[in-house]
């Protein structure tokens, strides 16, 4: 895994205005070794508890926008607080973690750090946070509004039915019907069917590419 170490003062670059001091407090208080990593497809961040005298370790993807970075960091800090109180005696995303994550979210929401649309979505998370912010499509949809949009890339839900699109690995699919929460799409080369999130980032094919 490609890892980039950052001194504490450089962390402010990744955070929304007004959040650095509160984040720094938790990192100092619990002796957290925070690492900013390159993009990982499967996770936005992770937490490893302190062991054998080493510090707690948290990693967060550095390609996230500032609001997504902070939310991911709070998610991992909630794991740390859960471990400090309960050790390994509770489920990773059980009621104990949900309570502590909700407490952290409420604290940062009260400081008016987030834009109104993100704040509105986060308030829905307070009672029963998901195990991953990726699982909360409403929140992800709002957060991605603040991403630096890639050229020629859009959300799958923005394409008309039957559109051809390409994903990161170069495979080409045709958009089909929506089944509950996901779109049924067939790979053009194999005719195999896959289910995609509505907010999966895809590249629509131009008329020239379709030929």
N, C-alpha and C positions, 0 to 999 in steps of 0.2 A: 504493500500500500504506500502510495506517495504521501509523505507527511511534511508539513511546513510548520516549524516552530515560530511562535510570535511572543515577544515580550508583552507584559501586561498592558502597557500604554498603547500598543498597536491594536489591542482588541477593540478599542473604540471605533476603529474603521469598519468593523463588521456589525456594529450595533446601532439601533435607532438613537437619535438624540434624546438625552435625558435618562438613559438606562444604564450607562457605564458604571456609575458609582454603586448602584444597587447590585449589579452583577459582580463587580469586583469584591464587594463585601462577602458574598457567598463563597467566591473562589478562595479568598484569604481565610475566611472563617473555618472552612473545611479542608484547607490545604489541597485544592484541586489542581491537578496537572491538566490544563486545557490544551488540546491540539486541534488546529484547523487543518482539515484534509482536503484533497482534491475530491471531485464529484464521485460518489459511490452510487450505483444504480439501485442497490437493495436497501440502503439505509440513509437517513439524513444525519443521524448522530448515534452515538452509543456511550454506555457507561460501564466502567470496570471498578469494582470496589477496592479499597485499600487492603493490601495484604503484605505480610512479611515486612512491615515498616515502610512500604512504599505509599505514595500519595494516591488518593482517589484519581481516576483518569476518565476524562470526558473528551470525546472527539465530536466535531461538528463539521459538516461539509462547508467549505469556504465559498462555494458558488451560489449559495442561497442569498436571496435579498435580505436586507437588514431585519425586517420583521419576521421572516421565516427563520432566520438564524437565531434570533432571540427566543422565539417560541420553541424551537428545537432544543436550545440550551436549557430552557426552563423544564422541558420534558425530562431531560437527562438529570438535571439537578433534583428533580422530584424523586428519581430513582436513588440518588445519593441520600436524600433525607429519609427515604423509606428504609434504606439499608442501615442508616445510623440508628433508627428507632427499633427496627424489627429484625435486622440481620437477614438471613435467608429463610426465615420462618413464614413468610407470606408470598403470595403470587406476585410475579413481576409487575403486572398491571391490575392487581386486585384493588379492593376497596381502600386499602391503606394508601397505595400509590395515588389513586384517583383523588382522595381527599387532599393529599399534600400538593399534588399538581394543581388542583383547583384553587388551593390557598395561594400558591405562587402566581397563578394567572390573575386572580382577583387583586392581588397586591399590585402587580404591574399595570393592570387595567385602570386601577384607581389613580395612577400617576399620569394618566392621559398620554401615554407614550404611543399608542397605536392610533391610526386613522379611524374615523367613525365606522367605516364598513368592516374593517378587521375586528374592531372592538365589538361590534354587534355580533359577529359570528363567534368570537371567543366566549361571549357571555352564554351562548348556547352550550358551550363545552363545560362550563363550570360544574354543572350537576353530575354529568357522567362523561368524562373525557374519554376519547378513543385511545386505544393502545398506540396509535400512530396518527400524527396529523394528516398523513397521506390517506387515512381511512375516512377522513371527514371531507367529502368532496366540496361541500359548500365553502369551507375554510380554504381548501387548496385553490379553488376557483378564484376566490378573492385575493389570496396571497400572490397568485401568479399574475395578477394585474400589475403588481409592483416589480415583476421581473423585467430585466432587460430583454425584450422580445427578440428572438432569433429571426434572422431574415428568412422569409419563405416558410415559416413554421406556424402552425395554428393548433387549436384544440380539435380533437376528432369531432366533438359535438357541433363544431362550426361548419362542417362539410355537409353538403346535401347527400341524401340517400343515393347509393350507387357510385359515389366518388371513388376514384383510385388514389391511394396515398402510399407514401414510403415511410418506413420507420428507420431508426438509427442504424440498424445492422444492414440496411439496404434492401430488405424484403419489401415486396409490394402487395398491398391488400386492397380489397374492395369493401366499402362500408355497406353493411346490411342493416337489418332491423334492430331495434332496441329491445333487449330482453331484461325486464325489470330495471336494473341499474347500469347494465353494460351493453355495448353494441356488439352484435354478432358480425364478424368480418372474416372473409375468406382470403387465404393467401393465393395469389394468382398462379404461382408456379406449381403448387401442390394440391390446391383446392381444399386444404385443411382449414377448419374453422377455428377461430380464436375469439375470445371475449376481451374487449378493450374498455377501459374506463372512458367516460365522456371527456375527461380532461387530459387524456393521453396526448402528448405532443406529437404531431405528425407533419409530414411535408406533402402537400397536395401535388399531384403530378400535373405538369403543364401539358398542353396539347401535343407539343413536340415530343415530350418524354413518353407519351402514351403510344406513339407510333412504333 
